[in-house]
C-alpha cells in the first residue's frame, strides 16, 4: 500500500497533533498548518494527496479556503 501525503489545516494545535499522530500511526506522511494563509503558501510548492480542513477557523474558514481552491485553475 502506498502511503498518502496528508496536510491538516487546523487552528487548534492539539486537535491537529492528535489527528496527525493517528494518520502517521496508520502509515501516512502527515503534517499540519494553523491557518488558510499557511495552507495556500504550502500548496504553492507541495501538492498533498489529501487536505483536511477545519471548518471553523478564525479569518478564512475551511469552507472559504475550499471554495477558493476549487475556483482556482491552478488547484
Helices and strands as residue ranges (DSSP letters): E 5-9, H 13-25, E 29-33, H 36-43, E 50-53, H 62-71
